[in-house]
Amino acid sequence: MEDLAEAQGYVMAQDRLWQMDLLRRVARGQLSEILGSRTLPIDKEFRTYGFARAAERDASLLDPESRKVMEAYARGVNQFITQNKKNLPLEFSLLGYEPAPWQPSDTLAVSGYMYEL
């Protein structure tokens, strides 16, 4: 199961890294860090929802098996980022930043964002 989750993380990042990073930033209220002040209202809204705090809390409460799977997924995403630093999606170079390492709590934060929709 861990190998499958790691492979899924790698493939997901290969196909959707920019979208993953964007959704993570929206869910955590960090969009303005890359897009500027015009997205502050969105950041304030999502910080008020508290998805980032809930994701950090929930990640710390995962049962051992779920933790292993979530960590394996994050490992796969991070392996793709590390192996492709010079060939990341165009949006990263246009905005002048590299994605931070993926954490299990990022997956939970994005899930919260998707639930909100």
N, C-alpha and C positions, 0 to 999 in steps of 0.2 A: 504494500500500500504506500509506503514511504517513497519507493522508487517511482511509482506512478505519479504521486503528488509532485515530486521534484521535476519529473519530465513535463508534467502539465504546467508548472510554473515557468519552466524554460520556454516552452512552446507559446504560452500565453504572452510572455514578454517579447518573444520574437515577432509575434503578430500584432501585439497591442500595447507595447510599452508606453507610448505617449498617452494613450487613453487611460491606461492604468494610473500613470502618474497624475494626470489631470483630475481623475475622479478621487484619488487619494487626497489631493490638495483641496478640492472642493469639500469633501467630507470633513477634513481636519480644519477648514477655515484658513487655508494657506495659499489661496489662489493669488492674492495681491502681491505675494513675494515674487511672482514671475510676471504678472500682468499689470501691476501697478494699482493706483488708487481707485480706478474706475470699478474694480471688483470688490472694494471694501464692503459694500452692503451684503454681498453674497457671503463673504467671510464672517461678518458679524452674525448673519442668520445661522450659519452652520456651527459657529462656536456656541451660539445660544442653544442649539439642539444638543450639543455635548457629545457628538458621535466620537470624537477623539478620546475624550475621557472614558466613555463607556467602553470603547475598543481596548484601551489600555487595561482597564479593570477586567474585562472579560478575558483578555489574553492571559492575564495572570491567574485566572480561575479555570482554565481549560484542564480537562482530565488528561492524564499522561498520553493516551493514545491520540487524542485530538491534537494535543500540543506537538507531538512528533509529526503528524501529517501537515499541520500548519507551518511548522519550521521547515519541513522538506519542500513545501511549495515555495516559501520565501527563498530557500537556498537555490532553487531552480531559477527563479527570477533574477537573483543576484549573480548567478553564474552567467546568465545571458548578458547582463549589464557589464560585468567584468570582461568578458570575452569580446565585447563589441563596443568598447569605449570610443573607438575611432570611427564607428559606423552606426551610431545611434540614430533614431528617427530625426528627420530634418527639423522638427519643431524645437528640439533641444538646442541645436546650434543657432537657430534663428533667435531664440530667447536667451542664449548665452549661459546655459547652466547644464549640469549633469544631474540625473535623478539620484536621489539618496537611496541607500540600500533599502530593500523591501523588508518589512517586519511582519510577523503574524498579525499584529494589531492593525496593520494597514489593510489587510484582507477584511478584517472585521469592520473597520471604519467604512470601507467601500460598500460592504453589505448593508450597513446602516443607511448610507446615502441611497442605495437602491430601494430600500424599504420605504424611505421617505417619499420617493417618486410615486 
